[in-house]
Amino acid sequence: MKVCKQLSVFMENKPGTLALVSGALAARKINILAFSISDAVDHGVVRMVVSNAMQAAHLLGEGGMMVVESDVLALDLPNKPGALARLAHRLSKARVNIEYAGKAQVILKVDNAPRARRLLQKG
């Protein structure tokens, strides 16, 4: 298990914004190791763990985005039924609250699933 810096980036919720942010990180050779996105009508929050949090926070901040850093735990969870339940139970017994969690598979909720599916199937 590893403690990592997570960046929470507040950005506009419109097509191209995530491409711009992830492209800027890629141009600086900063790898996105994990991410999650939550949305509201006009903005979104991208939470990400990257290969160089300090450089990424500086880059995104210079681009006018609000970035908040926090410590998160990165751990391998067995891909078996009940694994999350056991983890959550163990933490709850110690009165530790899980604020949010993610798994290493990309799940996309898009505004036009048929179009996105066709585009992504083309490669």
C-alpha positions as YAML, in Angstrom:
chain: A
units: angstrom
residues:
- id: 1
  name: MET
  ca: [0.00, 0.00, 0.00]
- id: 2
  name: LYS
  ca: [1.23, 3.45, -0.90]
- id: 3
  name: VAL
  ca: [0.24, 7.00, 0.11]
- id: 4
  name: CYS
  ca: [-0.08, 9.17, -3.01]
- id: 5
  name: LYS
  ca: [-0.88, 12.81, -3.69]
- id: 6
  name: GLN
  ca: [-4.22, 13.23, -5.41]
- id: 7
  name: LEU
  ca: [-5.07, 16.36, -7.34]
- id: 8
  name: SER
  ca: [-8.67, 17.56, -7.45]
- id: 9
  name: VAL
  ca: [-9.01, 19.82, -10.47]
- id: 10
  name: PHE
  ca: [-12.10, 21.98, -10.93]
- id: 11
  name: MET
  ca: [-12.89, 22.65, -14.60]
- id: 12
  name: GLU
  ca: [-15.65, 23.53, -17.03]
- id: 13
  name: ASN
  ca: [-18.00, 20.69, -17.93]
- id: 14
  name: LYS
  ca: [-17.84, 20.95, -21.73]
- id: 15
  name: PRO
  ca: [-16.40, 18.93, -24.62]
- id: 16
  name: GLY
  ca: [-12.65, 19.34, -25.01]
- id: 17
  name: THR
  ca: [-11.76, 20.43, -21.49]
- id: 18
  name: LEU
  ca: [-10.56, 17.00, -20.37]
- id: 19
  name: ALA
  ca: [-8.68, 16.59, -23.66]
- id: 20
  name: LEU
  ca: [-6.93, 19.90, -23.06]
- id: 21
  name: VAL
  ca: [-5.95, 19.05, -19.48]
- id: 22
  name: SER
  ca: [-4.80, 15.49, -20.20]
- id: 23
  name: GLY
  ca: [-2.97, 16.70, -23.33]
- id: 24
  name: ALA
  ca: [-1.12, 19.37, -21.34]
- id: 25
  name: LEU
  ca: [-0.03, 16.73, -18.82]
- id: 26
  name: ALA
  ca: [1.05, 14.35, -21.59]
- id: 27
  name: ALA
  ca: [3.10, 17.10, -23.25]
- id: 28
  name: ARG
  ca: [5.07, 17.41, -19.99]
- id: 29
  name: LYS
  ca: [5.45, 13.60, -19.78]
- id: 30
  name: ILE
  ca: [3.21, 13.44, -16.70]
- id: 31
  name: ASN
  ca: [1.34, 10.14, -16.61]
- id: 32
  name: ILE
  ca: [-2.19, 9.90, -15.18]
- id: 33
  name: LEU
  ca: [-2.09, 6.78, -12.98]
- id: 34
  name: ALA
  ca: [-5.69, 6.94, -11.71]
- id: 35
  name: PHE
  ca: [-8.63, 9.29, -12.10]
- id: 36
  name: SER
  ca: [-12.29, 9.82, -11.40]
- id: 37
  name: ILE
  ca: [-14.64, 12.51, -12.62]
- id: 38
  name: SER
  ca: [-17.74, 13.90, -10.97]
- id: 39
  name: ASP
  ca: [-19.90, 16.38, -12.77]
- id: 40
  name: ALA
  ca: [-22.37, 19.14, -12.18]
- id: 41
  name: VAL
  ca: [-24.26, 21.17, -14.75]
- id: 42
  name: ASP
  ca: [-21.52, 23.70, -15.51]
- id: 43
  name: HIS
  ca: [-18.36, 22.27, -13.93]
- id: 44
  name: GLY
  ca: [-16.68, 19.01, -13.08]
- id: 45
  name: VAL
  ca: [-14.10, 17.79, -10.62]
- id: 46
  name: VAL
  ca: [-11.38, 15.52, -11.93]
- id: 47
  name: ARG
  ca: [-9.55, 13.69, -9.18]
- id: 48
  name: MET
  ca: [-6.29, 12.24, -10.38]
- id: 49
  name: VAL
  ca: [-3.11, 10.60, -9.19]
- id: 50
  name: VAL
  ca: [-0.25, 11.46, -11.52]
- id: 51
  name: SER
  ca: [3.41, 10.57, -11.86]
- id: 52
  name: ASN
  ca: [4.54, 14.06, -10.77]
- id: 53
  name: ALA
  ca: [1.92, 15.79, -8.61]
- id: 54
  name: MET
  ca: [3.97, 18.90, -7.90]
- id: 55
  name: GLN
  ca: [4.69, 19.61, -11.56]
- id: 56
  name: ALA
  ca: [1.08, 18.83, -12.57]
- id: 57
  name: ALA
  ca: [-0.40, 21.10, -9.88]
- id: 58
  name: HIS
  ca: [1.89, 23.93, -10.97]
- id: 59
  name: LEU
  ca: [1.04, 23.44, -14.66]
- id: 60
  name: LEU
  ca: [-2.72, 23.31, -14.09]
- id: 61
  name: GLY
  ca: [-2.65, 26.22, -11.66]
- id: 62
  name: GLU
  ca: [-0.76, 28.32, -14.21]
- id: 63
  name: GLY
  ca: [-3.55, 27.42, -16.66]
- id: 64
  name: GLY
  ca: [-6.07, 29.08, -14.36]
- id: 65
  name: MET
  ca: [-7.55, 25.92, -12.84]
- id: 66
  name: MET
  ca: [-8.23, 25.48, -9.15]
- id: 67
  name: VAL
  ca: [-6.23, 22.49, -7.89]
- id: 68
  name: VAL
  ca: [-6.47, 20.95, -4.41]
- id: 69
  name: GLU
  ca: [-3.99, 18.33, -3.21]
- id: 70
  name: SER
  ca: [-4.80, 15.55, -0.75]
- id: 71
  name: ASP
  ca: [-3.28, 12.30, 0.42]
- id: 72
  name: VAL
  ca: [-4.95, 9.06, -0.72]
- id: 73
  name: LEU
  ca: [-4.13, 5.38, -0.32]
- id: 74
  name: ALA
  ca: [-3.31, 3.22, -3.33]
- id: 75
  name: LEU
  ca: [-3.79, -0.47, -2.65]
- id: 76
  name: ASP
  ca: [-4.41, -3.64, -4.61]
- id: 77
  name: LEU
  ca: [-7.81, -5.11, -3.94]
- id: 78
  name: PRO
  ca: [-8.49, -8.68, -5.08]
- id: 79
  name: ASN
  ca: [-10.91, -8.90, -7.99]
- id: 80
  name: LYS
  ca: [-13.28, -11.18, -6.07]
- id: 81
  name: PRO
  ca: [-16.78, -10.85, -4.65]
- id: 82
  name: GLY
  ca: [-16.68, -9.49, -1.12]
- id: 83
  name: ALA
  ca: [-13.24, -7.86, -1.33]
- id: 84
  name: LEU
  ca: [-14.63, -4.34, -1.03]
- id: 85
  name: ALA
  ca: [-17.04, -5.43, 1.72]
- id: 86
  name: ARG
  ca: [-14.18, -6.87, 3.78]
- id: 87
  name: LEU
  ca: [-12.10, -3.72, 3.34]
- id: 88
  name: ALA
  ca: [-15.02, -1.42, 4.22]
- id: 89
  name: HIS
  ca: [-15.93, -3.53, 7.27]
- id: 90
  name: ARG
  ca: [-12.35, -3.50, 8.56]
- id: 91
  name: LEU
  ca: [-12.13, 0.28, 8.25]
- id: 92
  name: SER
  ca: [-15.58, 0.87, 9.73]
- id: 93
  name: LYS
  ca: [-14.67, -1.20, 12.81]
- id: 94
  name: ALA
  ca: [-11.80, 1.25, 13.34]
- id: 95
  name: ARG
  ca: [-14.23, 4.17, 12.72]
- id: 96
  name: VAL
  ca: [-12.44, 5.20, 9.51]
- id: 97
  name: ASN
  ca: [-14.81, 6.58, 6.87]
- id: 98
  name: ILE
  ca: [-14.25, 5.93, 3.16]
- id: 99
  name: GLU
  ca: [-14.99, 9.25, 1.46]
- id: 100
  name: TYR
  ca: [-14.75, 7.83, -2.06]
- id: 101
  name: ALA
  ca: [-13.03, 5.01, -3.89]
- id: 102
  name: GLY
  ca: [-12.22, 3.96, -7.42]
- id: 103
  name: LYS
  ca: [-11.10, 0.89, -9.31]
- id: 104
  name: ALA
  ca: [-8.66, 0.69, -12.22]
- id: 105
  name: GLN
  ca: [-11.14, 0.36, -15.07]
- id: 106
  name: VAL
  ca: [-12.35, 3.27, -17.13]
- id: 107
  name: ILE
  ca: [-16.11, 3.78, -16.96]
- id: 108
  name: LEU
  ca: [-17.41, 6.61, -19.11]
- id: 109
  name: LYS
  ca: [-20.77, 8.32, -18.76]
- id: 110
  name: VAL
  ca: [-21.13, 10.43, -21.86]
- id: 111
  name: ASP
  ca: [-23.88, 12.67, -23.19]
- id: 112
  name: ASN
  ca: [-24.24, 10.61, -26.39]
- id: 113
  name: ALA
  ca: [-23.46, 6.94, -25.77]
- id: 114
  name: PRO
  ca: [-24.28, 5.63, -29.28]
- id: 115
  name: ARG
  ca: [-22.02, 8.21, -30.95]
- id: 116
  name: ALA
  ca: [-19.21, 7.66, -28.43]
- id: 117
  name: ARG
  ca: [-19.44, 3.90, -28.85]
- id: 118
  name: ARG
  ca: [-19.19, 4.17, -32.65]
- id: 119
  name: LEU
  ca: [-16.19, 6.49, -32.41]
- id: 120
  name: LEU
  ca: [-14.35, 4.35, -29.90]
- id: 121
  name: GLN
  ca: [-15.00, 1.09, -31.76]
- id: 122
  name: LYS
  ca: [-13.26, 2.55, -34.82]
- id: 123
  name: GLY
  ca: [-10.04, 2.70, -32.80]
...
